[in-house]
Amino acid sequence: MISNLLRDAAATNRLREFAFGNEDFQALRQLVKQLTGINLTEQKRELVYGRLARRLRTLQLKSFAEYRELLARDGGREISELCNAITTNLTAFFREPHHFDYLREQVLLPLAADPNGTRRLRIWSAGCSTGEEAYSLAMTVIETLPDLRRWDVRILATDLDSDVLQRAQRGIYAAERMRNLSPQRLSRFFLERSERAGPSYEVTPQIAALITFKQLNLMHPLPMRGPLDVIFCRNVVIYFDKDTQRDLFGRICQLQRPGDLLFLGHSESLFKVTESYSLIGKTVYRRC
Ligand SMILES: C[S@@+](CC[C@H](N)C(=O)[O-])C[C@H]1O[C@@H](n2cnc3c(N)ncnc32)[C@H](O)[C@@H]1O
């Protein structure tokens, strides 16, 4: 059995452009875990090869051993490229739309109806990728809160990956990314640009003004002061092991007061992670 596995691995290596031994995978896996919290399981071996082989080509390196040497000696520049290459950035406008409905009906409308409310709202999109989640939050807020000028609303959107963050900040999206948006939202919140490759859509200054994008690694200390009324941390911790999740939510919960809300992705849960939150809806948690 083991000799078959070794023979298969050797055959795969012969077909590869760059030799990629077990020691390469294990060393990169350990480094990625330490840097980002992302836990690359055995099943991710080919994904790691595919994504990093592109870096080797760009850098004109001959082997993964050379790449590991570069990571050890270049003072951090390639480390950032490594993190960008490894992260999975899949996202969409109004992804998991029930969360935005929940936010509108259970948070924003009651706040708007409260004559003694503070009119202050702080929302964090943690792991915002290319920005669609943060802009969807801004659209929901603008659509729901009457007379927004009388409110103090800020949306903080952060990600570790500097490439996606730059795209989020530009706020320009190709037509095929706009599929989840109604014609009303498209015309209210986006400006159409015609480019050689076809039309693209740029967010209006009104929604951009609500959001601050910042690079932040969730493995590092969280610099914000809080309290944060609402945190969207969706489809991020799915890549972390339970200990890393425990550590992260142990720090995140300190930024929220009892009653504040935390939204996770559809396949994520706080079961055996923390007891500081109770489940109150479909992957919606309330700080206890
Ligand atoms: C799959 S995307 C999810 C985007 C969005 N939240 C959504 O649900 O549509 C996951 C994002 O988490 C980011 N991420 C992964 N590890 C991170 C870390 N340690 N610190 C900050 N962001 C991280 C990735 O760069 C990626 O953009």
Ligand as a Chemical Component Dictionary entry (heavy atoms), coordinates in Angstrom:
data_LIG
# 
_chem_comp.id                   LIG 
_chem_comp.type                 NON-POLYMER 
_chem_comp.pdbx_formal_charge   0 
_chem_comp.three_letter_code    LIG 
# 
loop_
_chem_comp_atom.comp_id 
_chem_comp_atom.atom_id 
_chem_comp_atom.alt_atom_id 
_chem_comp_atom.type_symbol 
_chem_comp_atom.charge 
_chem_comp_atom.model_Cartn_x 
_chem_comp_atom.model_Cartn_y 
_chem_comp_atom.model_Cartn_z 
_chem_comp_atom.pdbx_ordinal 
LIG C1  C1  C 0  -13.590 32.849 0.761 1  
LIG S1  S1  S 1  -13.189 34.521 1.092 2  
LIG C2  C2  C 0  -14.690 35.050 1.878 3  
LIG C3  C3  C 0  -15.093 36.446 1.460 4  
LIG C4  C4  C 0  -16.403 36.950 2.086 5  
LIG N1  N1  N 0  -16.296 37.019 3.524 6  
LIG C5  C5  C 0  -17.562 36.077 1.682 7  
LIG O1  O1  O 0  -18.032 35.263 2.495 8  
LIG O2  O2  O -1 -18.014 36.166 0.547 9  
LIG C6  C6  C 0  -12.071 34.321 2.493 10 
LIG C7  C7  C 0  -11.166 35.541 2.710 11 
LIG O3  O3  O 0  -10.510 35.392 3.962 12 
LIG C8  C8  C 0  -9.214  35.931 3.852 13 
LIG N2  N2  N 0  -8.330  35.387 4.893 14 
LIG C9  C9  C 0  -7.856  34.127 5.025 15 
LIG N3  N3  N 0  -7.037  34.043 6.077 16 
LIG C10 C10 C 0  -7.000  35.279 6.638 17 
LIG C11 C11 C 0  -6.320  35.838 7.760 18 
LIG N4  N4  N 0  -5.497  35.108 8.525 19 
LIG N5  N5  N 0  -6.508  37.143 8.033 20 
LIG C12 C12 C 0  -7.331  37.890 7.274 21 
LIG N6  N6  N 0  -7.988  37.446 6.199 22 
LIG C13 C13 C 0  -7.827  36.138 5.880 23 
LIG C14 C14 C 0  -8.783  35.529 2.441 24 
LIG O4  O4  O 0  -7.752  36.354 1.947 25 
LIG C15 C15 C 0  -10.082 35.658 1.652 26 
LIG O5  O5  O 0  -10.175 36.868 0.953 27 
# 
loop_
_chem_comp_bond.comp_id 
_chem_comp_bond.atom_id_1 
_chem_comp_bond.atom_id_2 
_chem_comp_bond.value_order 
_chem_comp_bond.pdbx_ordinal 
LIG C1  S1  SING 1  
LIG S1  C2  SING 2  
LIG S1  C6  SING 3  
LIG C2  C3  SING 4  
LIG C3  C4  SING 5  
LIG C4  N1  SING 6  
LIG C4  C5  SING 7  
LIG C5  O1  DOUB 8  
LIG C5  O2  SING 9  
LIG C6  C7  SING 10 
LIG C7  O3  SING 11 
LIG C7  C15 SING 12 
LIG O3  C8  SING 13 
LIG C8  N2  SING 14 
LIG C8  C14 SING 15 
LIG N2  C9  SING 16 
LIG N2  C13 SING 17 
LIG C9  N3  DOUB 18 
LIG N3  C10 SING 19 
LIG C10 C11 SING 20 
LIG C10 C13 DOUB 21 
LIG C11 N4  SING 22 
LIG C11 N5  DOUB 23 
LIG N5  C12 SING 24 
LIG C12 N6  DOUB 25 
LIG N6  C13 SING 26 
LIG C14 O4  SING 27 
LIG C14 C15 SING 28 
LIG C15 O5  SING 29 
# 
